[in-house]
Amino acid sequence: MEKGTVVLVGDLLTSYISAFPKTTRIEDMEGRFHSVPAAPDVFGDAIPSSVTYDFYDFYKSVRRVQSIASKNEPGFIVPGHETSLVARGL
C-alpha cells in the first residue's frame, strides 16, 4: 500500500461511486466487481447525496478533501458507507 495522507470523509461522500463519478467498476460487500456507467459530466468532481442542502458548500468541501488527501483516488479518500470496505476487512 502506498503511503500518504488518507482522508476518512464520513457522510460527505458515501461511496466510491459518489467520490469518483467516472468510475466504471464497483466492488460489492462480497468482493465481486460489477460494471457501471460513468456519471454524466454535469456532476463534476463528485455526486452529492440526495439530502444535500447546500451544493456550493458540498463541492467546496469535496475540493478541500481532495486538497488534503495525498492523491485523488480510492485508498486516499475513504467514503463513510463504502460497501467494498467490508470485503477488504476494513
C-alpha atoms as an extended CHARMM CRD file, in Angstrom:
* protein
*
        90  EXT
         1         1  MET       CA              0.0000000000        0.0000000000        0.0000000000  PROA      1               0.0000000000
         2         2  GLU       CA              1.2300000000        3.4830000000       -0.8530000000  PROA      2               0.0000000000
         3         3  LYS       CA              1.9390000000        5.8510000000        1.9960000000  PROA      3               0.0000000000
         4         4  GLY       CA              0.4130000000        9.2930000000        2.2720000000  PROA      4               0.0000000000
         5         5  THR       CA             -2.3950000000       11.2980000000        3.7700000000  PROA      5               0.0000000000
         6         6  VAL       CA             -5.7090000000        9.4340000000        3.8630000000  PROA      6               0.0000000000
         7         7  VAL       CA             -8.9930000000       11.2810000000        4.4570000000  PROA      7               0.0000000000
         8         8  LEU       CA            -11.9730000000        9.4880000000        6.0340000000  PROA      8               0.0000000000
         9         9  VAL       CA            -14.8360000000       11.5840000000        4.7250000000  PROA      9               0.0000000000
        10        10  GLY       CA            -17.7730000000       10.2420000000        6.7360000000  PROA      10              0.0000000000
        11        11  ASP       CA            -21.0920000000       11.2850000000        5.2160000000  PROA      11              0.0000000000
        12        12  LEU       CA            -19.7490000000       13.8940000000        2.7820000000  PROA      12              0.0000000000
        13        13  LEU       CA            -19.1060000000       11.1850000000        0.1860000000  PROA      13              0.0000000000
        14        14  THR       CA            -20.9500000000        7.9830000000        0.9860000000  PROA      14              0.0000000000
        15        15  SER       CA            -19.3480000000        5.6310000000       -1.5580000000  PROA      15              0.0000000000
        16        16  TYR       CA            -16.5190000000        5.4290000000       -4.0520000000  PROA      16              0.0000000000
        17        17  ILE       CA            -19.0340000000        5.9280000000       -6.8680000000  PROA      17              0.0000000000
        18        18  SER       CA            -20.0530000000        9.2840000000       -5.3460000000  PROA      18              0.0000000000
        19        19  ALA       CA            -16.4260000000       10.2630000000       -4.6660000000  PROA      19              0.0000000000
        20        20  PHE       CA            -15.1790000000        9.2170000000       -8.1140000000  PROA      20              0.0000000000
        21        21  PRO       CA            -18.0680000000        9.6330000000      -10.5770000000  PROA      21              0.0000000000
        22        22  LYS       CA            -16.0560000000        8.4650000000      -13.5960000000  PROA      22              0.0000000000
        23        23  THR       CA            -15.7070000000        5.0300000000      -12.0010000000  PROA      23              0.0000000000
        24        24  THR       CA            -16.9100000000        2.2720000000      -14.3080000000  PROA      24              0.0000000000
        25        25  ARG       CA            -16.3800000000       -0.6910000000      -11.9820000000  PROA      25              0.0000000000
        26        26  ILE       CA            -17.5420000000       -1.1340000000       -8.3940000000  PROA      26              0.0000000000
        27        27  GLU       CA            -16.9130000000       -3.7980000000       -5.7730000000  PROA      27              0.0000000000
        28        28  ASP       CA            -19.6820000000       -5.2210000000       -3.6030000000  PROA      28              0.0000000000
        29        29  MET       CA            -19.5690000000       -6.4550000000        0.0210000000  PROA      29              0.0000000000
        30        30  GLU       CA            -18.5240000000       -9.9240000000       -1.1210000000  PROA      30              0.0000000000
        31        31  GLY       CA            -15.5930000000       -8.7010000000       -3.2050000000  PROA      31              0.0000000000
        32        32  ARG       CA            -17.3100000000       -9.1650000000       -6.5910000000  PROA      32              0.0000000000
        33        33  PHE       CA            -16.8640000000       -6.4950000000       -9.2420000000  PROA      33              0.0000000000
        34        34  HSD       CA            -19.6700000000       -5.0340000000      -11.3620000000  PROA      34              0.0000000000
        35        35  SER       CA            -19.5830000000       -2.7380000000      -14.3880000000  PROA      35              0.0000000000
        36        36  VAL       CA            -21.4620000000        0.5390000000      -14.0770000000  PROA      36              0.0000000000
        37        37  PRO       CA            -21.7980000000        3.5030000000      -16.4380000000  PROA      37              0.0000000000
        38        38  ALA       CA            -19.7480000000        6.5810000000      -15.5730000000  PROA      38              0.0000000000
        39        39  ALA       CA            -21.7790000000        9.5240000000      -14.2580000000  PROA      39              0.0000000000
        40        40  PRO       CA            -22.5480000000       12.3720000000      -16.6770000000  PROA      40              0.0000000000
        41        41  ASP       CA            -20.0700000000       15.2600000000      -16.7090000000  PROA      41              0.0000000000
        42        42  VAL       CA            -22.7270000000       17.5440000000      -15.2020000000  PROA      42              0.0000000000
        43        43  PHE       CA            -21.9190000000       16.1030000000      -11.7470000000  PROA      43              0.0000000000
        44        44  GLY       CA            -18.3320000000       17.3400000000      -11.8410000000  PROA      44              0.0000000000
        45        45  ASP       CA            -15.8860000000       16.1120000000       -9.1830000000  PROA      45              0.0000000000
        46        46  ALA       CA            -18.4080000000       14.2160000000       -7.0620000000  PROA      46              0.0000000000
        47        47  ILE       CA            -22.0330000000       13.1310000000       -6.8220000000  PROA      47              0.0000000000
        48        48  PRO       CA            -23.8950000000       14.7430000000       -3.9170000000  PROA      48              0.0000000000
        49        49  SER       CA            -26.2530000000       12.8210000000       -1.6850000000  PROA      49              0.0000000000
        50        50  SER       CA            -29.9850000000       13.2400000000       -2.2200000000  PROA      50              0.0000000000
        51        51  VAL       CA            -30.1590000000       15.0550000000        1.1280000000  PROA      51              0.0000000000
        52        52  THR       CA            -27.5660000000       17.7160000000        0.2480000000  PROA      52              0.0000000000
        53        53  TYR       CA            -28.9050000000       21.1330000000        1.1900000000  PROA      53              0.0000000000
        54        54  ASP       CA            -26.1330000000       23.4810000000        0.0700000000  PROA      54              0.0000000000
        55        55  PHE       CA            -24.4810000000       22.3400000000       -3.1410000000  PROA      55              0.0000000000
        56        56  TYR       CA            -21.9070000000       25.1500000000       -3.0950000000  PROA      56              0.0000000000
        57        57  ASP       CA            -20.7600000000       24.0390000000        0.3440000000  PROA      57              0.0000000000
        58        58  PHE       CA            -20.7800000000       20.3800000000       -0.7500000000  PROA      58              0.0000000000
        59        59  TYR       CA            -18.4370000000       20.9960000000       -3.6940000000  PROA      59              0.0000000000
        60        60  LYS       CA            -16.2650000000       23.3250000000       -1.5960000000  PROA      60              0.0000000000
        61        61  SER       CA            -15.9100000000       20.5230000000        0.9740000000  PROA      61              0.0000000000
        62        62  VAL       CA            -15.1200000000       17.9500000000       -1.7310000000  PROA      62              0.0000000000
        63        63  ARG       CA            -12.3480000000       20.1590000000       -3.0890000000  PROA      63              0.0000000000
        64        64  ARG       CA            -10.9840000000       20.6010000000        0.4330000000  PROA      64              0.0000000000
        65        65  VAL       CA            -10.8710000000       16.8110000000        0.9250000000  PROA      65              0.0000000000
        66        66  GLN       CA             -9.1380000000       16.4190000000       -2.4470000000  PROA      66              0.0000000000
        67        67  SER       CA             -6.5260000000       19.0140000000       -1.4290000000  PROA      67              0.0000000000
        68        68  ILE       CA             -5.7880000000       17.2470000000        1.8750000000  PROA      68              0.0000000000
        69        69  ALA       CA             -5.5270000000       13.6790000000        0.5180000000  PROA      69              0.0000000000
        70        70  SER       CA             -2.1640000000       12.7270000000       -0.9690000000  PROA      70              0.0000000000
        71        71  LYS       CA             -3.9190000000       11.5600000000       -4.1490000000  PROA      71              0.0000000000
        72        72  ASN       CA             -7.4220000000       11.9830000000       -5.5180000000  PROA      72              0.0000000000
        73        73  GLU       CA             -8.0910000000        8.2590000000       -5.7560000000  PROA      73              0.0000000000
        74        74  PRO       CA             -9.5440000000        5.3510000000       -3.7560000000  PROA      74              0.0000000000
        75        75  GLY       CA             -7.3350000000        4.4370000000       -0.8370000000  PROA      75              0.0000000000
        76        76  PHE       CA             -6.5570000000        8.0720000000       -0.0900000000  PROA      76              0.0000000000
        77        77  ILE       CA            -10.1780000000        9.2750000000        0.0380000000  PROA      77              0.0000000000
        78        78  VAL       CA            -12.3130000000        6.8100000000        2.0030000000  PROA      78              0.0000000000
        79        79  PRO       CA            -16.1200000000        7.2660000000        1.8920000000  PROA      79              0.0000000000
        80        80  GLY       CA            -18.1320000000        6.6750000000        5.0410000000  PROA      80              0.0000000000
        81        81  HSD       CA            -20.5160000000        3.9940000000        3.7220000000  PROA      81              0.0000000000
        82        82  GLU       CA            -18.4260000000        2.1910000000        1.0990000000  PROA      82              0.0000000000
        83        83  THR       CA            -19.6120000000       -1.4510000000        0.9540000000  PROA      83              0.0000000000
        84        84  SER       CA            -16.3990000000       -2.7890000000       -0.5950000000  PROA      84              0.0000000000
        85        85  LEU       CA            -14.5540000000       -1.9980000000        2.6350000000  PROA      85              0.0000000000
        86        86  VAL       CA            -16.4300000000       -4.9120000000        4.2330000000  PROA      86              0.0000000000
        87        87  ALA       CA            -14.9410000000       -7.2760000000        1.6310000000  PROA      87              0.0000000000
        88        88  ARG       CA            -11.4690000000       -5.9200000000        2.4110000000  PROA      88              0.0000000000
        89        89  GLY       CA            -11.9670000000       -6.3000000000        6.1580000000  PROA      89              0.0000000000
        90        90  LEU       CA            -11.5170000000       -2.6090000000        6.9360000000  PROA      90              0.0000000000
